[in-house]
Amino acid sequence: MQPAKRKLILEQRRKALKLAWALFVYENRVPSPDTLLSAELISSWQRSLKQVLPSSLAPEFNFSASRWVSSPLCVALEPIKAELEQLVEEGNLVAALTDELGQILWTSASEALTSAAHAIHFSVGSQWNEASIGTNAIGLALRQQKPQVVFAAEHFSEALHDWVAYAAPITHAQTNEVVGVFCIATHADLHTPLGEMAVADIAHTLRRHLPAMAQPAELQLYALGFPQVIFRGKPLHVSLRQLEILCLLSLHPQGITLAELHRALYSDPTIAPASLKASLSHLRHLLDGQIGSRPYQILVSTWSDYTALWQVLKEQNLEKALNLYRGSLLPLSTSPELTEWRNYTDAIMEKVVANCLDPQVLMDSLAHNAQGKELVRERLAELLNWELGKND
């Protein structure tokens, strides 16, 4: 195709998209899926309208350089970094790597685009998931887990309407889980169909250079909703009391005295310490001797769903938190310390569920974990009833 003809086609498409965007944002006129706008993109606009303003820019967060250095993506980038930076400069591009939450960990920009990239917060530390900035290539790649192209006014944020971006998720070969996204962006009038192929190819190259992941923890504790203990890859049958002890020990990885563990475990202080010692002795046998004493502590690597939940809440990854939250922390436990943690966790998750405006996120949460999701089901029913009432 002749350059002049291609430029004309791109300009016509930009104008048509701008009109469709303006009608949607300012007049609430939802376009029908067609060759201009896909159903996937329209759904993203609808989600974005409920979460961010059309004038939004990606929020910037405090960012530690050590986080990039410790990222497996840093290792994967190194063999192709110099070549990639050269391509970015010659192609008048901006390139970025994000983590699995959409936060930019690394960027490279051509000299001509450096200032423009900073102006839209396409820089290290900024958050580019859909909930932060609306429809964009990084957010869609994370959500759909496949390569994406977002051109001009397909972006929900008006500040991005002069850009085209191509993004592809990076999955780990061992787990096939998304560990990040590779994205390139440039002026919309430089849009090329080859962009999507390019990011997909680079994402695949980065996948091949990812370091091997650490082996899963030897002891895995599931205490949210339906309890389960996995030890060295096999289910371990324990009583509620034994699971309470394991949970308390996991909350004190540095170790805990017998008296401290007794206070944390029993609501009745008159229970003899000998009962606790007997339970600990039985657990030590079940765990092949891997419980130390003086202080009492678990001696093998340990993972738990409740500490994982608190970590993703700290990172404000609410979608992942909903998937981890299968229900209350050991709801039948009377342990004073675990009861306190249960009440705290439930209170936080009630707010997370109540503030969720996306039915798809709630449905995905139910699909991941069917048990203990009364809160999620109730909120989903509220949203669906609200949508039905709005359309009547």
Secondary structure by P-SEA (a helix, b strand, c coil): ccaaaaaaaaaaaaaaaaaaaaaaacccccccccccccaaaaaaaaaaaaccccccccccccccaaaaaacaaaaaacccaaaaaaaaaaaccccccccccccccccccccccaaaaaaaccccccccccccccccaaaaaaaaccccccccccccccccccbbbbbbbbbbcccccccbbbbbbccccccccaaaaaaaaaaaaaaaacccccccccbbbbcccbbbbbcccbbbbbcaaaaaaaaaaaaccccccaaaaaaaccccccccaaaaaaaaaaaaaaacccccccccccccbbbbaaaaaaaaaaacaaaaaaaacccccccccccaaaaaaaaaaaaaaaaaaaacccaaaaaaaaaacccccaaaaaaaaaaaaaaaaaac
